[in-house]
């Protein structure tokens, strides 16, 4: 799949990025080579390949889902910049 200059200009307009013609031409070439590589990967026969969670031959260790610190609300609220008993208060960011 070849990406032409017109497509690059359209994508840059949609993403609100200004591109000079020289950079757009280079980007078109780079994206074309990326899509060619993706097309080569799509030709591989992967039907019998098991999906991996990692490249290391390990299994995930499961642990029981237990509550360990069930009453830390007061400790957390002590870190709030403003005093409040119900929720964490922070300074206003947007005016």
mmCIF file as gemmi writes it, N, C-alpha and C atoms, coordinates in Angstrom:
data_model
loop_
_atom_site.group_PDB
_atom_site.id
_atom_site.type_symbol
_atom_site.label_atom_id
_atom_site.label_alt_id
_atom_site.label_comp_id
_atom_site.label_asym_id
_atom_site.label_entity_id
_atom_site.label_seq_id
_atom_site.pdbx_PDB_ins_code
_atom_site.Cartn_x
_atom_site.Cartn_y
_atom_site.Cartn_z
_atom_site.occupancy
_atom_site.B_iso_or_equiv
_atom_site.pdbx_formal_charge
_atom_site.auth_seq_id
_atom_site.auth_asym_id
_atom_site.pdbx_PDB_model_num
ATOM 1 N N . UNK Axp A 1 ? 0.852 -1.177 0 1 0 ? 1 A 1
ATOM 2 C CA . UNK Axp A 1 ? 0 0 0 1 0 ? 1 A 1
ATOM 3 C C . UNK Axp A 1 ? 0.892 1.232 0 1 0 ? 1 A 1
ATOM 4 N N . UNK Axp A 2 ? 0.736 2.048 -0.984 1 0 ? 2 A 1
ATOM 5 C CA . UNK Axp A 2 ? 1.55 3.253 -1.093 1 0 ? 2 A 1
ATOM 6 C C . UNK Axp A 2 ? 0.767 4.457 -0.569 1 0 ? 2 A 1
ATOM 7 N N . UNK Axp A 3 ? 1.432 5.259 0.215 1 0 ? 3 A 1
ATOM 8 C CA . UNK Axp A 3 ? 0.845 6.481 0.743 1 0 ? 3 A 1
ATOM 9 C C . UNK Axp A 3 ? 1.381 7.635 -0.096 1 0 ? 3 A 1
ATOM 10 N N . UNK Axp A 4 ? 0.477 8.382 -0.708 1 0 ? 4 A 1
ATOM 11 C CA . UNK Axp A 4 ? 0.926 9.493 -1.542 1 0 ? 4 A 1
ATOM 12 C C . UNK Axp A 4 ? 0.906 10.807 -0.771 1 0 ? 4 A 1
ATOM 13 N N . UNK Axp A 5 ? 1.426 11.837 -1.39 1 0 ? 5 A 1
ATOM 14 C CA . UNK Axp A 5 ? 1.541 13.147 -0.766 1 0 ? 5 A 1
ATOM 15 C C . UNK Axp A 5 ? 0.165 13.725 -0.437 1 0 ? 5 A 1
ATOM 16 N N . UNK Axp A 6 ? -0.809 13.466 -1.288 1 0 ? 6 A 1
ATOM 17 C CA . UNK Axp A 6 ? -2.171 13.971 -1.063 1 0 ? 6 A 1
ATOM 18 C C . UNK Axp A 6 ? -2.749 13.388 0.235 1 0 ? 6 A 1
ATOM 19 N N . UNK Axp A 7 ? -2.529 12.097 0.474 1 0 ? 7 A 1
ATOM 20 C CA . UNK Axp A 7 ? -3.012 11.447 1.701 1 0 ? 7 A 1
ATOM 21 C C . UNK Axp A 7 ? -2.319 12.029 2.928 1 0 ? 7 A 1
ATOM 22 N N . UNK Axp A 8 ? -1.022 12.251 2.838 1 0 ? 8 A 1
ATOM 23 C CA . UNK Axp A 8 ? -0.271 12.831 3.952 1 0 ? 8 A 1
ATOM 24 C C . UNK Axp A 8 ? -0.788 14.225 4.275 1 0 ? 8 A 1
ATOM 25 N N . UNK Axp A 9 ? -1.014 15.033 3.253 1 0 ? 9 A 1
ATOM 26 C CA . UNK Axp A 9 ? -1.553 16.385 3.468 1 0 ? 9 A 1
ATOM 27 C C . UNK Axp A 9 ? -2.93 16.323 4.124 1 0 ? 9 A 1
ATOM 28 N N . UNK Axp A 10 ? -3.764 15.369 3.687 1 0 ? 10 A 1
ATOM 29 C CA . UNK Axp A 10 ? -5.102 15.221 4.264 1 0 ? 10 A 1
ATOM 30 C C . UNK Axp A 10 ? -5.014 14.817 5.741 1 0 ? 10 A 1
ATOM 31 N N . UNK Axp A 11 ? -4.146 13.875 6.048 1 0 ? 11 A 1
ATOM 32 C CA . UNK Axp A 11 ? -3.976 13.424 7.434 1 0 ? 11 A 1
ATOM 33 C C . UNK Axp A 11 ? -3.427 14.564 8.295 1 0 ? 11 A 1
ATOM 34 N N . UNK Axp A 12 ? -2.475 15.308 7.776 1 0 ? 12 A 1
ATOM 35 C CA . UNK Axp A 12 ? -1.912 16.417 8.561 1 0 ? 12 A 1
ATOM 36 C C . UNK Axp A 12 ? -2.951 17.505 8.794 1 0 ? 12 A 1
ATOM 37 N N . UNK Axp A 13 ? -3.832 17.719 7.822 1 0 ? 13 A 1
ATOM 38 C CA . UNK Axp A 13 ? -4.901 18.708 8.006 1 0 ? 13 A 1
ATOM 39 C C . UNK Axp A 13 ? -5.883 18.233 9.073 1 0 ? 13 A 1
ATOM 40 N N . UNK Axp A 14 ? -6.25 16.943 9.042 1 0 ? 14 A 1
ATOM 41 C CA . UNK Axp A 14 ? -7.171 16.404 10.041 1 0 ? 14 A 1
ATOM 42 C C . UNK Axp A 14 ? -6.584 16.461 11.442 1 0 ? 14 A 1
ATOM 43 N N . UNK Axp A 15 ? -5.287 16.227 11.549 1 0 ? 15 A 1
ATOM 44 C CA . UNK Axp A 15 ? -4.641 16.235 12.866 1 0 ? 15 A 1
ATOM 45 C C . UNK Axp A 15 ? -4.129 17.623 13.255 1 0 ? 15 A 1
ATOM 46 N N . UNK Axp A 16 ? -4.369 18.587 12.402 1 0 ? 16 A 1
ATOM 47 C CA . UNK Axp A 16 ? -3.974 19.983 12.65 1 0 ? 16 A 1
ATOM 48 C C . UNK Axp A 16 ? -2.466 20.12 12.872 1 0 ? 16 A 1
ATOM 49 N N . UNK Axp A 17 ? -1.709 19.448 12.004 1 0 ? 17 A 1
ATOM 50 C CA . UNK Axp A 17 ? -0.252 19.52 12.031 1 0 ? 17 A 1
ATOM 51 C C . UNK Axp A 17 ? 0.207 20.129 10.711 1 0 ? 17 A 1
ATOM 52 N N . UNK Axp A 18 ? 0.994 21.171 10.793 1 0 ? 18 A 1
ATOM 53 C CA . UNK Axp A 18 ? 1.495 21.766 9.554 1 0 ? 18 A 1
ATOM 54 C C . UNK Axp A 18 ? 2.775 21.039 9.141 1 0 ? 18 A 1
ATOM 55 N N . UNK Axp A 19 ? 2.847 20.695 7.864 1 0 ? 19 A 1
ATOM 56 C CA . UNK Axp A 19 ? 4.007 19.988 7.328 1 0 ? 19 A 1
ATOM 57 C C . UNK Axp A 19 ? 4.521 20.703 6.097 1 0 ? 19 A 1
ATOM 58 N N . UNK Axp A 20 ? 5.821 20.834 6.025 1 0 ? 20 A 1
ATOM 59 C CA . UNK Axp A 20 ? 6.436 21.352 4.809 1 0 ? 20 A 1
ATOM 60 C C . UNK Axp A 20 ? 6.427 20.228 3.778 1 0 ? 20 A 1
ATOM 61 N N . UNK Axp A 21 ? 6.493 20.591 2.501 1 0 ? 21 A 1
ATOM 62 C CA . UNK Axp A 21 ? 6.429 19.591 1.434 1 0 ? 21 A 1
ATOM 63 C C . UNK Axp A 21 ? 7.564 18.577 1.523 1 0 ? 21 A 1
ATOM 64 N N . UNK Axp A 22 ? 8.751 19.035 1.919 1 0 ? 22 A 1
ATOM 65 C CA . UNK Axp A 22 ? 9.902 18.125 2.019 1 0 ? 22 A 1
ATOM 66 C C . UNK Axp A 22 ? 9.672 17.07 3.108 1 0 ? 22 A 1
ATOM 67 N N . UNK Axp A 23 ? 9.181 17.506 4.273 1 0 ? 23 A 1
ATOM 68 C CA . UNK Axp A 23 ? 8.919 16.569 5.362 1 0 ? 23 A 1
ATOM 69 C C . UNK Axp A 23 ? 7.737 15.656 5.033 1 0 ? 23 A 1
ATOM 70 N N . UNK Axp A 24 ? 6.743 16.212 4.345 1 0 ? 24 A 1
ATOM 71 C CA . UNK Axp A 24 ? 5.581 15.408 3.957 1 0 ? 24 A 1
ATOM 72 C C . UNK Axp A 24 ? 5.997 14.309 2.987 1 0 ? 24 A 1
ATOM 73 N N . UNK Axp A 25 ? 6.885 14.631 2.07 1 0 ? 25 A 1
ATOM 74 C CA . UNK Axp A 25 ? 7.376 13.638 1.101 1 0 ? 25 A 1
ATOM 75 C C . UNK Axp A 25 ? 8.138 12.521 1.822 1 0 ? 25 A 1
ATOM 76 N N . UNK Axp A 26 ? 8.977 12.887 2.779 1 0 ? 26 A 1
ATOM 77 C CA . UNK Axp A 26 ? 9.729 11.882 3.547 1 0 ? 26 A 1
ATOM 78 C C . UNK Axp A 26 ? 8.776 11.026 4.369 1 0 ? 26 A 1
ATOM 79 N N . UNK Axp A 27 ? 7.778 11.662 4.965 1 0 ? 27 A 1
ATOM 80 C CA . UNK Axp A 27 ? 6.801 10.935 5.761 1 0 ? 27 A 1
ATOM 81 C C . UNK Axp A 27 ? 6.001 9.969 4.897 1 0 ? 27 A 1
ATOM 82 N N . UNK Axp A 28 ? 5.674 10.374 3.688 1 0 ? 28 A 1
ATOM 83 C CA . UNK Axp A 28 ? 4.948 9.491 2.773 1 0 ? 28 A 1
ATOM 84 C C . UNK Axp A 28 ? 5.778 8.25 2.469 1 0 ? 28 A 1
ATOM 85 N N . UNK Axp A 29 ? 7.063 8.428 2.238 1 0 ? 29 A 1
ATOM 86 C CA . UNK Axp A 29 ? 7.941 7.287 1.984 1 0 ? 29 A 1
ATOM 87 C C . UNK Axp A 29 ? 8.062 6.378 3.192 1 0 ? 29 A 1
ATOM 88 N N . UNK Axp A 30 ? 8.211 6.976 4.377 1 0 ? 30 A 1
ATOM 89 C CA . UNK Axp A 30 ? 8.331 6.19 5.609 1 0 ? 30 A 1
ATOM 90 C C . UNK Axp A 30 ? 7.054 5.389 5.881 1 0 ? 30 A 1
ATOM 91 N N . UNK Axp A 31 ? 5.902 6.044 5.749 1 0 ? 31 A 1
ATOM 92 C CA . UNK Axp A 31 ? 4.637 5.337 6.002 1 0 ? 31 A 1
ATOM 93 C C . UNK Axp A 31 ? 4.39 4.246 4.962 1 0 ? 31 A 1
ATOM 94 N N . UNK Axp A 32 ? 4.774 4.485 3.732 1 0 ? 32 A 1
ATOM 95 C CA . UNK Axp A 32 ? 4.623 3.457 2.696 1 0 ? 32 A 1
ATOM 96 C C . UNK Axp A 32 ? 5.442 2.22 3.041 1 0 ? 32 A 1
ATOM 97 N N . UNK Axp A 33 ? 6.681 2.423 3.496 1 0 ? 33 A 1
ATOM 98 C CA . UNK Axp A 33 ? 7.522 1.267 3.843 1 0 ? 33 A 1
ATOM 99 C C . UNK Axp A 33 ? 6.963 0.542 5.077 1 0 ? 33 A 1
ATOM 100 N N . UNK Axp A 34 ? 6.381 1.283 6.013 1 0 ? 34 A 1
ATOM 101 C CA . UNK Axp A 34 ? 5.771 0.642 7.19 1 0 ? 34 A 1
ATOM 102 C C . UNK Axp A 34 ? 4.589 -0.216 6.766 1 0 ? 34 A 1
ATOM 103 N N . UNK Axp A 35 ? 3.733 0.32 5.887 1 0 ? 35 A 1
ATOM 104 C CA . UNK Axp A 35 ? 2.574 -0.454 5.435 1 0 ? 35 A 1
ATOM 105 C C . UNK Axp A 35 ? 2.983 -1.657 4.587 1 0 ? 35 A 1
ATOM 106 N N . UNK Axp A 36 ? 4.062 -1.551 3.82 1 0 ? 36 A 1
ATOM 107 C CA . UNK Axp A 36 ? 4.569 -2.703 3.073 1 0 ? 36 A 1
ATOM 108 C C . UNK Axp A 36 ? 5.011 -3.807 4.026 1 0 ? 36 A 1
ATOM 109 N N . UNK Axp A 37 ? 5.672 -3.416 5.121 1 0 ? 37 A 1
ATOM 110 C CA . UNK Axp A 37 ? 6.105 -4.4 6.114 1 0 ? 37 A 1
ATOM 111 C C . UNK Axp A 37 ? 4.904 -5.058 6.78 1 0 ? 37 A 1
ATOM 112 N N . UNK Axp A 38 ? 3.86 -4.284 7.079 1 0 ? 38 A 1
ATOM 113 C CA . UNK Axp A 38 ? 2.647 -4.844 7.68 1 0 ? 38 A 1
ATOM 114 C C . UNK Axp A 38 ? 1.996 -5.842 6.726 1 0 ? 38 A 1
ATOM 115 N N . UNK Axp A 39 ? 1.983 -5.534 5.442 1 0 ? 39 A 1
ATOM 116 C CA . UNK Axp A 39 ? 1.419 -6.463 4.455 1 0 ? 39 A 1
ATOM 117 C C . UNK Axp A 39 ? 2.214 -7.766 4.42 1 0 ? 39 A 1
ATOM 118 N N . UNK Axp A 40 ? 3.549 -7.692 4.553 1 0 ? 40 A 1
ATOM 119 C CA . UNK Axp A 40 ? 4.362 -8.908 4.608 1 0 ? 40 A 1
ATOM 120 C C . UNK Axp A 40 ? 4.023 -9.718 5.854 1 0 ? 40 A 1
ATOM 121 N N . UNK Axp A 41 ? 3.817 -9.049 6.985 1 0 ? 41 A 1
ATOM 122 C CA . UNK Axp A 41 ? 3.457 -9.756 8.216 1 0 ? 41 A 1
ATOM 123 C C . UNK Axp A 41 ? 2.093 -10.433 8.09 1 0 ? 41 A 1
ATOM 124 N N . UNK Axp A 42 ? 1.177 -9.812 7.366 1 0 ? 42 A 1
ATOM 125 C CA . UNK Axp A 42 ? -0.155 -10.399 7.182 1 0 ? 42 A 1
ATOM 126 C C . UNK Axp A 42 ? -0.121 -11.676 6.356 1 0 ? 42 A 1
ATOM 127 N N . UNK Axp A 43 ? 0.951 -11.894 5.586 1 0 ? 43 A 1
ATOM 128 C CA . UNK Axp A 43 ? 1.072 -13.098 4.776 1 0 ? 43 A 1
ATOM 129 C C . UNK Axp A 43 ? 1.527 -14.317 5.591 1 0 ? 43 A 1
ATOM 130 N N . UNK Axp A 44 ? 2.018 -14.106 6.799 1 0 ? 44 A 1
ATOM 131 C CA . UNK Axp A 44 ? 2.501 -15.21 7.623 1 0 ? 44 A 1
ATOM 132 C C . UNK Axp A 44 ? 1.354 -16.102 8.071 1 0 ? 44 A 1
ATOM 133 N N . UNK Axp A 45 ? 1.626 -17.397 8.147 1 0 ? 45 A 1
ATOM 134 C CA . UNK Axp A 45 ? 0.645 -18.374 8.627 1 0 ? 45 A 1
ATOM 135 C C . UNK Axp A 45 ? 0.754 -18.46 10.141 1 0 ? 45 A 1
ATOM 136 N N . UNK Axp A 46 ? -0.217 -17.892 10.85 1 0 ? 46 A 1
ATOM 137 C CA . UNK Axp A 46 ? -0.161 -17.859 12.312 1 0 ? 46 A 1
ATOM 138 C C . UNK Axp A 46 ? -1.341 -18.567 12.961 1 0 ? 46 A 1
ATOM 139 N N . UNK Axp A 47 ? -2.069 -19.381 12.193 1 0 ? 47 A 1
ATOM 140 C CA . UNK Axp A 47 ? -3.257 -20.044 12.733 1 0 ? 47 A 1
ATOM 141 C C . UNK Axp A 47 ? -2.931 -20.979 13.893 1 0 ? 47 A 1
ATOM 142 N N . UNK Axp A 48 ? -1.794 -21.664 13.828 1 0 ? 48 A 1
ATOM 143 C CA . UNK Axp A 48 ? -1.461 -22.654 14.849 1 0 ? 48 A 1
ATOM 144 C C . UNK Axp A 48 ? -0.504 -22.117 15.909 1 0 ? 48 A 1
ATOM 145 N N . UNK Axp A 49 ? -0.271 -20.829 15.938 1 0 ? 49 A 1
ATOM 146 C CA . UNK Axp A 49 ? 0.635 -20.222 16.907 1 0 ? 49 A 1
ATOM 147 C C . UNK Axp A 49 ? -0.18 -19.742 18.098 1 0 ? 49 A 1
ATOM 148 N N . UNK Axp A 50 ? 0.226 -20.183 19.287 1 0 ? 50 A 1
ATOM 149 C CA . UNK Axp A 50 ? -0.469 -19.775 20.506 1 0 ? 50 A 1
ATOM 150 C C . UNK Axp A 50 ? -0.102 -18.338 20.852 1 0 ? 50 A 1
ATOM 151 N N . UNK Axp A 51 ? -1.061 -17.549 21.315 1 0 ? 51 A 1
ATOM 152 C CA . UNK Axp A 51 ? -0.734 -16.175 21.731 1 0 ? 51 A 1
ATOM 153 C C . UNK Axp A 51 ? 0.167 -16.164 22.969 1 0 ? 51 A 1
ATOM 154 N N . UNK Axp A 52 ? 1.027 -15.163 23.056 1 0 ? 52 A 1
ATOM 155 C CA . UNK Axp A 52 ? 1.963 -15.045 24.173 1 0 ? 52 A 1
ATOM 156 C C . UNK Axp A 52 ? 1.593 -13.881 25.076 1 0 ? 52 A 1
ATOM 157 N N . UNK Axp A 53 ? 1.829 -14.046 26.356 1 0 ? 53 A 1
ATOM 158 C CA . UNK Axp A 53 ? 1.728 -12.91 27.27 1 0 ? 53 A 1
ATOM 159 C C . UNK Axp A 53 ? 3.105 -12.3 27.477 1 0 ? 53 A 1
ATOM 160 N N . UNK Axp A 54 ? 4.151 -13.078 27.196 1 0 ? 54 A 1
ATOM 161 C CA . UNK Axp A 54 ? 5.523 -12.627 27.336 1 0 ? 54 A 1
ATOM 162 C C . UNK Axp A 54 ? 6.399 -13.528 26.483 1 0 ? 54 A 1
ATOM 163 N N . UNK Axp A 55 ? 7.589 -13.06 26.132 1 0 ? 55 A 1
ATOM 164 C CA . UNK Axp A 55 ? 8.495 -13.905 25.369 1 0 ? 55 A 1
ATOM 165 C C . UNK Axp A 55 ? 9.204 -14.908 26.27 1 0 ? 55 A 1
ATOM 166 N N . UNK Axp A 56 ? 9.135 -14.699 27.573 1 0 ? 56 A 1
ATOM 167 C CA . UNK Axp A 56 ? 9.74 -15.63 28.524 1 0 ? 56 A 1
ATOM 168 C C . UNK Axp A 56 ? 8.786 -16.801 28.755 1 0 ? 56 A 1
ATOM 169 N N . UNK Axp A 57 ? 9.34 -17.984 28.909 1 0 ? 57 A 1
ATOM 170 C CA . UNK Axp A 57 ? 8.54 -19.191 29.123 1 0 ? 57 A 1
ATOM 171 C C . UNK Axp A 57 ? 8.135 -19.312 30.587 1 0 ? 57 A 1
ATOM 172 N N . UNK Axp A 58 ? 7.269 -18.436 31.044 1 0 ? 58 A 1
ATOM 173 C CA . UNK Axp A 58 ? 6.805 -18.487 32.419 1 0 ? 58 A 1
ATOM 174 C C . UNK Axp A 58 ? 5.281 -18.465 32.445 1 0 ? 58 A 1
ATOM 175 N N . UNK Axp A 59 ? 4.741 -18.889 33.559 1 0 ? 59 A 1
ATOM 176 C CA . UNK Axp A 59 ? 3.299 -18.806 33.738 1 0 ? 59 A 1
ATOM 177 C C . UNK Axp A 59 ? 2.994 -17.726 34.765 1 0 ? 59 A 1
ATOM 178 N N . UNK Axp A 60 ? 1.834 -17.146 34.637 1 0 ? 60 A 1
ATOM 179 C CA . UNK Axp A 60 ? 1.449 -16.095 35.571 1 0 ? 60 A 1
ATOM 180 C C . UNK Axp A 60 ? 1.067 -16.706 36.904 1 0 ? 60 A 1
ATOM 181 N N . UNK Axp A 61 ? 1.499 -16.059 37.966 1 0 ? 61 A 1
ATOM 182 C CA . UNK Axp A 61 ? 1.167 -16.54 39.301 1 0 ? 61 A 1
ATOM 183 C C . UNK Axp A 61 ? -0.106 -15.851 39.772 1 0 ? 61 A 1
ATOM 184 N N . UNK Axp A 62 ? -1.079 -16.648 40.19 1 0 ? 62 A 1
ATOM 185 C CA . UNK Axp A 62 ? -2.322 -16.106 40.696 1 0 ? 62 A 1
ATOM 186 C C . UNK Axp A 62 ? -2.236 -15.965 42.21 1 0 ? 62 A 1
ATOM 187 N N . UNK Axp A 63 ? -2.9 -14.968 42.733 1 0 ? 63 A 1
ATOM 188 C CA . UNK Axp A 63 ? -2.962 -14.796 44.173 1 0 ? 63 A 1
ATOM 189 C C . UNK Axp A 63 ? -4.407 -14.537 44.549 1 0 ? 63 A 1
ATOM 190 N N . UNK Axp A 64 ? -4.712 -14.81 45.777 1 0 ? 64 A 1
ATOM 191 C CA . UNK Axp A 64 ? -6.08 -14.575 46.225 1 0 ? 64 A 1
ATOM 192 C C . UNK Axp A 64 ? -6.325 -13.073 46.343 1 0 ? 64 A 1
ATOM 193 N N . UNK Axp A 65 ? -7.53 -12.682 46.105 1 0 ? 65 A 1
ATOM 194 C CA . UNK Axp A 65 ? -7.906 -11.275 46.144 1 0 ? 65 A 1
ATOM 195 C C . UNK Axp A 65 ? -8.386 -10.944 47.545 1 0 ? 65 A 1
ATOM 196 N N . UNK Axp A 66 ? -7.481 -10.414 48.352 1 0 ? 66 A 1
ATOM 197 C CA . UNK Axp A 66 ? -7.787 -10.138 49.75 1 0 ? 66 A 1
ATOM 198 C C . UNK Axp A 66 ? -7.619 -8.658 50.059 1 0 ? 66 A 1
ATOM 199 N N . UNK Axp A 67 ? -8.437 -8.153 50.961 1 0 ? 67 A 1
ATOM 200 C CA . UNK Axp A 67 ? -8.288 -6.785 51.447 1 0 ? 67 A 1
ATOM 201 C C . UNK Axp A 67 ? -7.251 -6.81 52.565 1 0 ? 67 A 1
ATOM 202 N N . UNK Axp A 68 ? -6.185 -6.05 52.411 1 0 ? 68 A 1
ATOM 203 C CA . UNK Axp A 68 ? -5.117 -6.074 53.41 1 0 ? 68 A 1
ATOM 204 C C . UNK Axp A 68 ? -5.166 -4.853 54.321 1 0 ? 68 A 1
ATOM 205 N N . UNK Axp A 69 ? -5.473 -3.692 53.784 1 0 ? 69 A 1
ATOM 206 C CA . UNK Axp A 69 ? -5.582 -2.471 54.579 1 0 ? 69 A 1
ATOM 207 C C . UNK Axp A 69 ? -6.993 -1.93 54.39 1 0 ? 69 A 1
ATOM 208 N N . UNK Axp A 70 ? -7.87 -2.345 55.251 1 0 ? 70 A 1
ATOM 209 C CA . UNK Axp A 70 ? -9.266 -2 55.031 1 0 ? 70 A 1
ATOM 210 C C . UNK Axp A 70 ? -9.673 -0.656 55.605 1 0 ? 70 A 1
ATOM 211 N N . UNK Axp A 71 ? -8.851 -0.021 56.436 1 0 ? 71 A 1
ATOM 212 C CA . UNK Axp A 71 ? -9.261 1.225 57.052 1 0 ? 71 A 1
ATOM 213 C C . UNK Axp A 71 ? -8.112 2.242 57.009 1 0 ? 71 A 1
ATOM 214 N N . UNK Axp A 72 ? -7.787 2.709 55.805 1 0 ? 72 A 1
ATOM 215 C CA . UNK Axp A 72 ? -6.69 3.676 55.661 1 0 ? 72 A 1
ATOM 216 C C . UNK Axp A 72 ? -7.191 5.04 55.189 1 0 ? 72 A 1
ATOM 217 N N . UNK Axp A 73 ? -8.481 5.227 55.217 1 0 ? 73 A 1
ATOM 218 C CA . UNK Axp A 73 ? -9.066 6.469 54.731 1 0 ? 73 A 1
ATOM 219 C C . UNK Axp A 73 ? -8.499 7.687 55.463 1 0 ? 73 A 1
ATOM 220 N N . UNK Axp A 74 ? -8.389 7.6 56.764 1 0 ? 74 A 1
ATOM 221 C CA . UNK Axp A 74 ? -7.895 8.73 57.539 1 0 ? 74 A 1
ATOM 222 C C . UNK Axp A 74 ? -6.443 9.053 57.187 1 0 ? 74 A 1
ATOM 223 N N . UNK Axp A 75 ? -5.634 8.029 56.981 1 0 ? 75 A 1
ATOM 224 C CA . UNK Axp A 75 ? -4.235 8.25 56.616 1 0 ? 75 A 1
ATOM 225 C C . UNK Axp A 75 ? -4.125 8.948 55.262 1 0 ? 75 A 1
ATOM 226 N N . UNK Axp A 76 ? -4.982 8.545 54.323 1 0 ? 76 A 1
ATOM 227 C CA . UNK Axp A 76 ? -4.951 9.153 52.995 1 0 ? 76 A 1
ATOM 228 C C . UNK Axp A 76 ? -5.409 10.6 53.057 1 0 ? 76 A 1
ATOM 229 N N . UNK Axp A 77 ? -6.485 10.863 53.796 1 0 ? 77 A 1
ATOM 230 C CA . UNK Axp A 77 ? -7.029 12.219 53.873 1 0 ? 77 A 1
ATOM 231 C C . UNK Axp A 77 ? -6.106 13.179 54.615 1 0 ? 77 A 1
ATOM 232 N N . UNK Axp A 78 ? -5.175 12.669 55.405 1 0 ? 78 A 1
ATOM 233 C CA . UNK Axp A 78 ? -4.204 13.534 56.077 1 0 ? 78 A 1
ATOM 234 C C . UNK Axp A 78 ? -3.278 14.206 55.068 1 0 ? 78 A 1
ATOM 235 N N . UNK Axp A 79 ? -3.112 13.608 53.874 1 0 ? 79 A 1
ATOM 236 C CA . UNK Axp A 79 ? -2.242 14.16 52.832 1 0 ? 79 A 1
ATOM 237 C C . UNK Axp A 79 ? -2.92 15.24 52.002 1 0 ? 79 A 1
ATOM 238 N N . UNK Axp A 80 ? -4.192 15.463 52.211 1 0 ? 80 A 1
ATOM 239 C CA . UNK Axp A 80 ? -4.931 16.462 51.449 1 0 ? 80 A 1
ATOM 240 C C . UNK Axp A 80 ? -4.435 17.862 51.803 1 0 ? 80 A 1
ATOM 241 N N . UNK Axp A 81 ? -4.25 18.734 50.801 1 0 ? 81 A 1
ATOM 242 C CA . UNK Axp A 81 ? -3.799 20.097 51.076 1 0 ? 81 A 1
ATOM 243 C C . UNK Axp A 81 ? -4.798 20.898 51.925 1 0 ? 81 A 1
ATOM 244 N N . UNK Axp A 82 ? -6.086 20.577 51.811 1 0 ? 82 A 1
ATOM 245 C CA . UNK Axp A 82 ? -7.105 21.28 52.601 1 0 ? 82 A 1
ATOM 246 C C . UNK Axp A 82 ? -7.78 20.276 53.523 1 0 ? 82 A 1
ATOM 247 N N . UNK Axp A 83 ? -8.187 20.728 54.676 1 0 ? 83 A 1
ATOM 248 C CA . UNK Axp A 83 ? -8.823 19.832 55.646 1 0 ? 83 A 1
ATOM 249 C C . UNK Axp A 83 ? -10.249 19.504 55.227 1 0 ? 83 A 1
ATOM 250 N N . UNK Axp A 84 ? -10.56 18.228 55.198 1 0 ? 84 A 1
ATOM 251 C CA . UNK Axp A 84 ? -11.902 17.772 54.886 1 0 ? 84 A 1
ATOM 252 C C . UNK Axp A 84 ? -12.015 16.328 55.347 1 0 ? 84 A 1
ATOM 253 N N . UNK Axp A 85 ? -13.161 15.964 55.898 1 0 ? 85 A 1
ATOM 254 C CA . UNK Axp A 85 ? -13.343 14.604 56.413 1 0 ? 85 A 1
ATOM 255 C C . UNK Axp A 85 ? -13.89 13.632 55.381 1 0 ? 85 A 1
ATOM 256 N N . UNK Axp A 86 ? -14.429 14.146 54.266 1 0 ? 86 A 1
ATOM 257 C CA . UNK Axp A 86 ? -15.133 13.273 53.326 1 0 ? 86 A 1
ATOM 258 C C . UNK Axp A 86 ? -14.345 12.917 52.077 1 0 ? 86 A 1
ATOM 259 N N . UNK Axp A 87 ? -13.532 13.835 51.555 1 0 ? 87 A 1
ATOM 260 C CA . UNK Axp A 87 ? -12.85 13.573 50.307 1 0 ? 87 A 1
ATOM 261 C C . UNK Axp A 87 ? -11.542 14.356 50.238 1 0 ? 87 A 1
ATOM 262 N N . UNK Axp A 88 ? -10.74 14.035 49.246 1 0 ? 88 A 1
ATOM 263 C CA . UNK Axp A 88 ? -9.434 14.647 49.053 1 0 ? 88 A 1
ATOM 264 C C . UNK Axp A 88 ? -9.629 15.99 48.357 1 0 ? 88 A 1
ATOM 265 N N . UNK Axp A 89 ? -9.115 17.045 48.94 1 0 ? 89 A 1
ATOM 266 C CA . UNK Axp A 89 ? -9.287 18.396 48.382 1 0 ? 89 A 1
ATOM 267 C C . UNK Axp A 89 ? -7.957 18.85 47.783 1 0 ? 89 A 1
ATOM 268 N N . UNK Axp A 90 ? -8.019 19.344 46.544 1 0 ? 90 A 1
ATOM 269 C CA . UNK Axp A 90 ? -6.835 19.867 45.885 1 0 ? 90 A 1
ATOM 270 C C . UNK Axp A 90 ? -7.107 21.281 45.405 1 0 ? 90 A 1
ATOM 271 N N . UNK Axp A 91 ? -6.072 22.067 45.147 1 0 ? 91 A 1
ATOM 272 C CA . UNK Axp A 91 ? -6.288 23.43 44.65 1 0 ? 91 A 1
ATOM 273 C C . UNK Axp A 91 ? -6.946 23.412 43.281 1 0 ? 91 A 1
ATOM 274 N N . UNK Axp A 92 ? -7.708 24.458 42.979 1 0 ? 92 A 1
ATOM 275 C CA . UNK Axp A 92 ? -8.385 24.601 41.693 1 0 ? 92 A 1
ATOM 276 C C . UNK Axp A 92 ? -7.333 24.797 40.607 1 0 ? 92 A 1
ATOM 277 N N . UNK Axp A 93 ? -7.452 24.062 39.507 1 0 ? 93 A 1
ATOM 278 C CA . UNK Axp A 93 ? -6.486 24.128 38.432 1 0 ? 93 A 1
ATOM 279 C C . UNK Axp A 93 ? -7.009 24.996 37.28 1 0 ? 93 A 1
ATOM 280 N N . UNK Axp A 94 ? -8.27 24.812 36.927 1 0 ? 94 A 1
ATOM 281 C CA . UNK Axp A 94 ? -8.877 25.54 35.814 1 0 ? 94 A 1
ATOM 282 C C . UNK Axp A 94 ? -9.673 26.714 36.363 1 0 ? 94 A 1
ATOM 283 N N . UNK Axp A 95 ? -9.492 27.867 35.754 1 0 ? 95 A 1
ATOM 284 C CA . UNK Axp A 95 ? -10.24 29.031 36.232 1 0 ? 95 A 1
ATOM 285 C C . UNK Axp A 95 ? -11.287 29.434 35.244 1 0 ? 95 A 1
